[in-house]
Amino acid sequence: MSSNIRINKTCEYCKKEYIAKTLITRYCSHDCNRKDYKRKLREAKIIASAESIKNKTNPNFQTIQEKDFLTVKEVATILNMSSRTIYRLIESKNLNAYNFSARKTMIRRKDIDSYFDMSWENQNINKDNLKNMITLENSYTLKEVTEKYNISESALYKVIKRLEIPKKQQGKFTLVKKSDIDKIFSNHDD
């Protein structure tokens, strides 16, 4: 059954004017219909892909932010680190955690926040008094520091190097000023 209707319409894909023979015609040709259909499928795939990436990279970030106790995976998400790095921080006792079982390690949010409060760069160390001001009376040996503050020798060397704490070699001992060391470790001696 053919129709005698002739309506001027604009194609939804190519935006050209054409004469339609029915009221529901949307495209000027089968070619425009096919191209618009493929365009819509492509856009739908892009949107779906963006949604899946958003859900994978940010799983319930709001609920993680509100928790007081977090799993290693959640801490890794918050800090944008790998889970292995978090476990390394726990093993080196830089991050406090509790092992409930072989598969359940929990970390307090307060411990994560305090990890950043221990920023060594924020310590105000007087670097003007260089090696000539270091004497046996006003200094610790490295062995004394490790015993007093219960810190490993390698960790102490890293702190001294990072903060550029002046040290002086005297015989077989390496000396560092008591005031500099006390400033650093007295804040973190819990």
Residue, then its C-alpha position, 0 to 999 in steps of 0.5 A: m500500500s503506497s502513500n500519497i503523502r509527501i513531507n519535507k523533512t531533515c535527515e537526522y544524520c546528514k542534516k539534508e532536506y528530503i521528501a518523506k513518504t511516511l510520517i515516521t521516516r527519520y533518515c533520507s536514505h538507508d545509508c544514513n540510517r546505518k551510519d547513525y545506528k553505528r554512531k549511536l552504538r560507538e557512543a554507547k560503548i565509549i560511555a560504558s567503557a568510561e563507567s567501568i573505568k570509573n568504577k574500577t579505579n574508584p570503588n566506593f571511595q566515599t565509604i572508604q573515606e568514612k571508615d575508621f579501620l581499613t584493609v590493606k587494599e583500601v589503604a592502597t587505594i587511598l594512598n594510590m600505592s600498590s598493596r605490596t608497598i603497604y605491606r612493606l611499610i607494615e613490615s618495616k614498622n613504618l605503618n602500624a597495623y594489626n593482623f587478625s588472621a592470615r588474610k585480614t590485616m587492618i589499619r587505623r585511619k589515625d595511623i595513616d594520618s600520623y604517618f604523614d604527620m611524621s614528615w621529616e622535612n617539617q622538622n626545624i633543624n639548625k644546619d648552620n652549626l656545622k661539624n666544628m660545633i660537634t663535640l663529645e659533650n654535646s653529641y651522641t654516637l650512632k650506637e647511642v642513638t640506635e639504643k636510645y630511640n630503638i631505631s635500626e642503624s640503616a634507618l638512622y643513616k637514611v634520616i641523617k642523609r635525608l635531613e642533611i644532619p651534620k655529623k663528625q667522624q671522631g676516631k672510630f665513632t660518628l657523632v651527631k648533635k644531641s639537640d638535632i637528634d632529640k628534635i627529630f625523635s622526641n616527637h615520635d617517641d610513643 
